[in-house]
Amino acid sequence: MLTYTYIDNGNFGFVEKPKPELIDSRDAIVRVTLASICTSDIHIKHGCVPRAVRGITVGHEMVGIVEEVGNDITSVRRGDRVAINVETFCGECYFCKHGYVNNCTDPNGGWALGCRIDGGQAEYVRVPYADQGLTKIPDNVNDSQALFVGDVLATGFWAMRISEITEDDTVLIMGAGPVGICTLLCVKLRNPQHIIVCEQDGWRRDFVKKHYPDALVTEPGICKDFVLEHSMHGGADVVIEAAGSDDSFYQSWNCARPNAVVTIVALYDKPQVLPLQDMYGKNLTFKTGGVDGCDCEEILHLVSEGKLDTTPLITHRYPLNMIDEAYRIFENKLDGVMKIAIEC
């Protein structure tokens, strides 16, 4: 089968591999119908994810149809349409039982698909612990609507869930890329008083204004003053950093009010400085780390009810055999790209 593979730093390419087979009784084989490219894939390409294994088929955002299941699988069966979770988790260890599935202690736990085991920018993918890693897609939800449920939308939902948002709050979201937009969609479920999106790129600011007119939009150069104008207590009550730059990291704590929650969901390509002497007395609570993608069933239910819709994010579509071009556009942010659907 055709796979898109991490060959070496800076080099992804096509590799023919055998169709995957069941290795464990808790595995499932899924025929990938639709996949996508994530910024994390770009980080792998450029060597910024040390645990990524050369020779691995990349891709961790995908939906498909179950082809085969192991003997111990009970939640899905052959023919089911499923969303695939970015994370592999056993459901039995301490961290899984407490909802911290990104920290699953299984050797394949956490972010494994497309990083440490073959992922889904391919015709087929093997999903370990499929009872946890696959979620059936409701009949009234199509593949495009479900495509981001297992990763980027789960990230936004997780960020919203842990950020302690109330209806009295001003919430500042740093970045209007795919993660920022998914975070915006999920934060709206909490109905805060104000949602402010800070974005450097003018096209992305216009994207937010067009599709989410209830959100306030600003840019980094005036962000602090804009937040002060639209908040009650000297800054944002909650800041969610989804951009991943030096400036956005600085703005995330600088624009927060004293005793605010600052949630970091961005992935950085270099270390960030936490200047404690400059923030002394702000008494900020930082929440950081990878998504705990254990809410996919609830997210799909919200998609089915029309309360979450990420389809405007799909700005481009390509077949799998043209994924090189899709990566070129996505990595270089060309042609107004937000997300690309790959038809596998």
Backbone torsions as a table, in degrees:
resi	resn	phi	psi	omega
1	MET	NA	159.1	-179.5
2	LEU	-83.4	129.2	178.7
3	THR	-133.0	151.5	174.4
4	TYR	-105.9	122.0	-159.8
5	THR	-128.7	144.9	174.1
6	TYR	-78.1	104.4	-176.2
7	ILE	-89.3	-46.5	179.1
8	ASP	-164.1	170.0	179.1
9	ASN	-54.9	125.9	-179.3
10	GLY	81.9	5.4	-173.0
11	ASN	-139.2	107.4	166.6
12	PHE	-105.4	148.9	178.1
13	GLY	-163.0	171.3	179.9
14	PHE	-78.6	135.4	175.5
15	VAL	-136.3	133.3	173.3
16	GLU	-82.2	126.8	178.2
17	LYS	-131.3	158.1	175.0
18	PRO	-67.1	152.0	173.3
19	LYS	-58.8	134.9	-178.0
20	PRO	-64.7	153.5	178.6
21	GLU	-123.0	159.6	174.9
22	LEU	-63.5	131.7	176.4
23	ILE	-107.7	-33.1	-175.5
24	ASP	-130.1	154.6	-178.9
25	SER	-67.2	-11.0	179.0
26	ARG	-103.0	11.8	178.1
27	ASP	-86.8	161.6	166.3
28	ALA	-138.7	149.9	172.7
29	ILE	-106.3	128.2	-177.7
30	VAL	-119.6	131.1	170.4
31	ARG	-81.6	115.9	-175.3
32	VAL	-75.4	125.0	177.2
33	THR	-99.6	-36.0	-178.6
34	LEU	-146.3	133.5	178.0
35	ALA	-131.0	177.7	177.4
36	SER	-148.5	169.9	177.9
37	ILE	-105.5	134.5	-179.6
38	CYS	-114.2	152.8	175.7
39	THR	-58.2	-30.2	176.5
40	SER	-61.1	-32.5	175.4
41	ASP	-63.0	-38.2	177.7
42	ILE	-65.3	-40.1	177.2
43	HIS	-61.2	-40.6	176.0
44	ILE	-60.5	-47.5	-177.0
45	LYS	-54.2	-36.8	-174.7
46	HIS	-101.6	18.2	171.3
47	GLY	77.0	18.7	-177.4
48	CYS	-91.4	2.8	176.8
49	VAL	-121.6	90.5	-172.1
50	PRO	-57.7	-29.4	-177.1
51	ARG	-80.6	-9.1	178.4
52	ALA	-65.7	139.8	-172.8
53	VAL	-104.9	127.4	175.4
54	ARG	-61.6	141.8	-178.1
55	GLY	92.6	-3.5	-178.7
56	ILE	-84.4	136.3	169.2
57	THR	-66.5	127.7	-175.7
58	VAL	-88.5	172.3	177.1
59	GLY	108.6	125.5	-179.7
60	HIS	-138.2	8.1	173.5
61	GLU	-113.1	107.6	-177.5
62	MET	-163.9	158.4	171.5
63	VAL	-129.7	161.9	-178.9
64	GLY	-173.4	-164.0	-177.6
65	ILE	-122.5	129.9	-178.8
66	VAL	-65.5	125.8	178.4
67	GLU	-99.0	-36.0	-173.8
68	GLU	-157.4	144.4	178.1
69	VAL	-130.7	150.9	174.5
70	GLY	-72.6	167.2	-174.1
71	ASN	-64.5	-24.5	-176.1
72	ASP	-96.6	5.9	-179.8
73	ILE	-83.8	130.0	-177.5
74	THR	-121.8	-19.6	-171.2
75	SER	-88.0	-21.8	179.4
76	VAL	-135.4	163.3	177.2
77	ARG	-144.4	170.9	-178.6
78	ARG	-54.5	133.7	178.5
79	GLY	96.3	-13.3	178.9
80	ASP	-70.0	137.7	169.4
81	ARG	-82.4	131.3	-171.7
82	VAL	-138.3	147.6	164.8
83	ALA	-91.3	140.3	-176.4
84	ILE	-106.2	127.6	-178.1
85	ASN	-75.0	140.2	177.1
86	VAL	-61.6	-27.0	-174.2
87	GLU	-106.4	146.2	172.0
88	THR	-101.8	127.6	-179.3
89	PHE	-149.2	142.3	-171.8
90	CYS	-77.0	-27.5	-177.8
91	GLY	80.8	0.8	-172.5
92	GLU	-120.9	-23.5	-176.2
93	CYS	-76.9	173.3	-178.6
94	TYR	-54.1	-48.4	-174.5
95	PHE	-68.0	-42.1	178.2
96	CYS	-61.4	-43.0	-177.7
97	LYS	-66.3	-22.4	177.9
98	HIS	-98.9	8.6	177.5
99	GLY	85.0	6.4	-179.2
100	TYR	-97.3	62.5	-169.2
101	VAL	-69.6	-21.0	175.7
102	ASN	-63.6	-19.9	-178.0
103	ASN	-105.8	18.8	177.8
104	CYS	-49.5	134.8	-174.8
105	THR	-84.9	-3.8	175.5
106	ASP	-61.3	146.4	179.3
107	PRO	-54.6	-29.4	176.3
108	ASN	-101.3	15.8	-176.3
109	GLY	-74.8	161.1	179.8
110	GLY	78.1	-150.0	179.3
111	TRP	-78.6	101.0	179.2
112	ALA	-114.7	-44.6	-177.3
113	LEU	-59.4	125.6	179.0
114	GLY	75.3	8.8	-179.8
115	CYS	-130.9	-56.4	179.3
116	ARG	-116.0	-17.4	171.3
117	ILE	-132.4	158.3	-173.6
118	ASP	-56.2	133.0	-177.2
119	GLY	-102.0	-153.9	-163.0
120	GLY	-113.0	13.2	170.1
121	GLN	-86.2	67.6	-170.2
122	ALA	-163.6	177.2	179.8
123	GLU	-80.4	-29.1	180.0
124	TYR	-140.6	155.5	176.4
125	VAL	-143.3	142.5	172.4
126	ARG	-93.3	128.5	-178.8
127	VAL	-112.8	110.2	174.5
128	PRO	-68.8	156.3	178.5
129	TYR	47.0	52.8	-171.6
130	ALA	-64.7	-24.8	176.4
131	ASP	-60.7	-32.4	177.3
132	GLN	-91.8	-33.3	-169.9
133	GLY	-89.4	-8.5	179.5
134	LEU	-119.7	138.7	177.5
135	THR	-128.1	125.9	-179.7
136	LYS	-64.5	137.0	-179.6
137	ILE	-88.9	127.6	177.6
138	PRO	-58.1	152.3	-176.0
139	ASP	-60.7	-29.8	-177.1
140	ASN	-90.0	10.0	178.2
141	VAL	-113.8	124.7	-179.8
142	ASN	-89.2	173.8	-175.8
143	ASP	-59.7	-41.0	-179.0
144	SER	-63.5	-39.4	179.3
145	GLN	-67.1	-29.2	-175.8
146	ALA	-95.9	-7.2	-168.7
147	LEU	-56.9	-38.3	-172.5
148	PHE	-99.3	5.5	-175.3
149	VAL	-62.0	-38.7	-173.4
150	GLY	-81.7	-7.9	-178.6
151	ASP	-139.4	-81.9	-169.4
152	VAL	-67.5	-36.4	176.4
153	LEU	-73.4	-36.8	174.7
154	ALA	-62.5	-33.4	177.0
155	THR	-65.2	-46.5	177.8
156	GLY	-62.3	-39.5	-179.7
157	PHE	-67.6	-42.4	178.1
158	TRP	-63.0	-43.1	178.8
159	ALA	-60.7	-44.2	177.7
160	MET	-61.7	-44.2	-173.1
161	ARG	-65.0	-36.5	-174.7
162	ILE	-91.7	-4.2	-171.3
163	SER	-91.6	2.2	171.9
164	GLU	58.4	44.8	-175.8
165	ILE	-79.4	136.0	174.6
166	THR	-120.0	170.0	-179.0
167	GLU	-70.1	-14.6	178.6
168	ASP	-87.9	-4.5	-168.0
169	ASP	-85.7	153.5	160.6
170	THR	-101.2	121.6	-178.5
171	VAL	-109.6	124.9	176.7
172	LEU	-104.4	125.9	176.3
173	ILE	-110.4	120.4	178.3
174	MET	-88.6	112.5	176.9
175	GLY	105.3	133.6	177.4
176	ALA	-118.7	34.5	168.7
177	GLY	-79.4	-169.7	-178.5
178	PRO	-56.4	-42.7	178.6
179	VAL	-66.2	-42.7	178.7
180	GLY	-62.0	-41.9	179.2
181	ILE	-66.3	-43.2	178.1
182	CYS	-64.2	-36.1	175.8
183	THR	-64.8	-43.5	176.9
184	LEU	-56.4	-47.3	179.8
185	LEU	-58.0	-42.1	-177.0
186	CYS	-75.9	-36.8	177.2
187	VAL	-62.4	-35.7	178.5
188	LYS	-58.5	-27.0	177.8
189	LEU	-63.3	-25.3	-179.6
190	ARG	-87.2	-10.2	175.6
191	ASN	54.6	51.7	176.5
192	PRO	-70.4	165.4	-177.4
193	GLN	-62.4	-44.9	178.1
194	HIS	-136.6	142.1	166.2
195	ILE	-120.1	122.8	178.8
196	ILE	-113.1	131.1	175.6
197	VAL	-112.5	125.0	177.9
198	CYS	-106.8	123.4	-176.4
199	GLU	-144.9	135.1	180.0
200	GLN	-73.4	-41.6	-172.3
201	ASP	-77.8	126.0	-177.9
202	GLY	-63.8	-37.3	179.8
203	TRP	-64.2	-40.6	179.9
204	ARG	-69.9	-34.7	174.1
205	ARG	-60.9	-42.3	178.4
206	ASP	-65.4	-35.0	177.9
207	PHE	-60.5	-44.8	179.1
208	VAL	-64.1	-46.3	-179.0
209	LYS	-60.2	-37.0	-178.6
210	LYS	-72.1	-46.9	-171.0
211	HIS	-93.7	-24.1	-175.3
212	TYR	-134.2	66.9	-172.6
213	PRO	-65.0	-15.2	178.2
214	ASP	-74.8	-18.4	179.6
215	ALA	-82.7	145.0	173.0
216	LEU	-88.1	143.1	-174.0
217	VAL	-125.6	135.5	177.0
218	THR	-142.3	-177.8	179.6
219	GLU	-130.9	161.6	-170.5
220	PRO	-56.2	-38.6	-174.8
221	GLY	-63.0	-25.6	-178.6
222	ILE	-121.7	13.7	-171.8
223	CYS	-61.0	-46.7	-175.8
224	LYS	-60.0	-48.3	-179.8
225	ASP	-64.4	-38.6	-179.8
226	PHE	-64.4	-43.2	178.8
227	VAL	-64.4	-43.3	178.6
228	LEU	-60.4	-35.4	179.8
229	GLU	-68.5	-28.6	-174.1
230	HIS	-114.5	25.8	177.0
231	SER	-138.4	164.6	-169.8
232	MET	-101.6	-22.0	-166.5
233	HIS	-130.7	36.5	174.2
234	GLY	84.5	25.4	177.7
235	GLY	147.4	177.6	-179.4
236	ALA	-69.6	142.1	176.7
237	ASP	-73.7	-33.9	177.9
238	VAL	-136.9	133.9	173.3
239	VAL	-122.6	131.7	175.1
240	ILE	-118.5	115.2	-176.2
241	GLU	-92.7	111.2	-176.2
242	ALA	-124.7	15.5	-174.8
243	ALA	-100.1	-48.2	174.6
244	GLY	88.1	30.8	175.8
245	SER	-118.3	166.9	176.8
246	ASP	-58.7	-43.3	-177.1
247	ASP	-67.8	-42.0	-178.4
248	SER	-67.5	-32.9	176.1
249	PHE	-65.3	-44.1	178.0
250	TYR	-61.6	-47.6	-178.3
251	GLN	-62.7	-32.2	-174.6
252	SER	-61.6	-39.9	178.2
253	TRP	-91.6	-28.8	-178.2
254	ASN	-69.8	-29.9	-178.3
255	CYS	-91.8	-0.2	-179.8
256	ALA	-84.8	143.3	173.9
257	ARG	-73.0	165.4	172.6
258	PRO	-57.4	140.7	178.4
259	ASN	67.3	21.9	178.2
260	ALA	-80.4	167.6	171.8
261	VAL	-101.8	128.6	176.0
262	VAL	-117.9	113.5	-177.4
263	THR	-106.0	124.2	-177.3
264	ILE	-105.0	110.5	175.4
265	VAL	-112.4	-4.3	179.9
266	ALA	-71.3	153.3	173.0
267	LEU	-109.0	123.4	-176.3
268	TYR	-99.5	152.4	177.3
269	ASP	-98.1	4.7	173.7
270	LYS	-156.6	162.9	-177.9
271	PRO	-63.1	149.8	175.8
272	GLN	-110.3	148.8	-178.8
273	VAL	-95.1	131.5	176.3
274	LEU	-105.6	95.1	-173.7
275	PRO	-79.8	82.2	-173.3
276	LEU	-59.0	-31.4	-179.5
277	GLN	-66.2	-29.4	-179.8
278	ASP	-81.5	-22.7	-177.2
279	MET	-109.3	9.6	-179.5
280	TYR	-58.5	131.0	179.9
281	GLY	93.1	-12.4	178.1
282	LYS	-76.6	-21.0	174.8
283	ASN	54.8	46.2	-177.3
284	LEU	-79.6	148.5	171.4
285	THR	-106.1	116.5	177.3
286	PHE	-97.7	134.7	173.4
287	LYS	-122.8	125.7	-171.4
288	THR	-136.0	163.6	170.1
289	GLY	123.5	-178.2	-179.3
290	GLY	-77.6	161.5	-179.4
291	VAL	-63.6	139.9	166.8
292	ASP	-98.1	94.2	-170.8
293	GLY	-84.7	60.9	-177.8
294	CYS	-110.2	17.2	-176.8
295	ASP	-115.4	19.5	-171.1
296	CYS	-63.4	-36.2	179.3
297	GLU	-64.2	-44.3	177.8
298	GLU	-64.2	-40.5	-179.8
299	ILE	-63.9	-44.1	179.0
300	LEU	-63.7	-34.5	175.8
301	HIS	-62.8	-42.0	178.1
302	LEU	-66.9	-37.1	175.3
303	VAL	-63.4	-44.9	-179.9
304	SER	-60.2	-35.2	-180.0
305	GLU	-81.8	-3.3	-179.3
306	GLY	81.8	12.8	-178.1
307	LYS	-88.8	-14.7	175.0
308	LEU	-134.4	128.8	-179.5
309	ASP	-141.7	109.4	-179.0
310	THR	-102.2	5.1	-176.2
311	THR	-61.8	-28.7	175.5
312	PRO	-61.0	-20.5	179.2
313	LEU	-69.1	-24.6	-178.0
314	ILE	-79.6	98.2	-177.2
315	THR	-98.4	-16.4	-177.5
316	HIS	-142.6	152.6	175.2
317	ARG	-136.4	138.7	177.0
318	TYR	-142.6	149.9	169.6
319	PRO	-74.3	160.8	-176.9
320	LEU	-55.9	-37.6	-176.5
321	ASN	-72.0	-4.1	175.7
322	MET	-115.3	23.2	-175.1
323	ILE	-67.9	-25.3	175.1
324	ASP	-56.3	-45.8	179.5
325	GLU	-66.4	-38.3	178.0
326	ALA	-61.3	-42.6	178.0
327	TYR	-64.2	-40.6	-180.0
328	ARG	-59.5	-44.1	-179.8
329	ILE	-68.1	-45.0	-176.2
330	PHE	-67.6	-46.8	-176.6
331	GLU	-64.8	-35.0	-177.5
332	ASN	-96.1	4.2	177.4
333	LYS	52.2	52.8	-178.3
334	LEU	-95.7	158.6	167.7
335	ASP	56.7	34.9	177.5
336	GLY	63.2	32.4	-175.2
337	VAL	-72.6	139.5	167.8
338	MET	-115.1	-65.6	174.7
339	LYS	-135.4	153.4	-179.1
340	ILE	-120.2	128.5	174.1
341	ALA	-90.8	129.1	179.2
342	ILE	-106.9	117.0	-179.1
343	GLU	-86.7	111.4	-171.6
344	CYS	-94.2	NA	NA
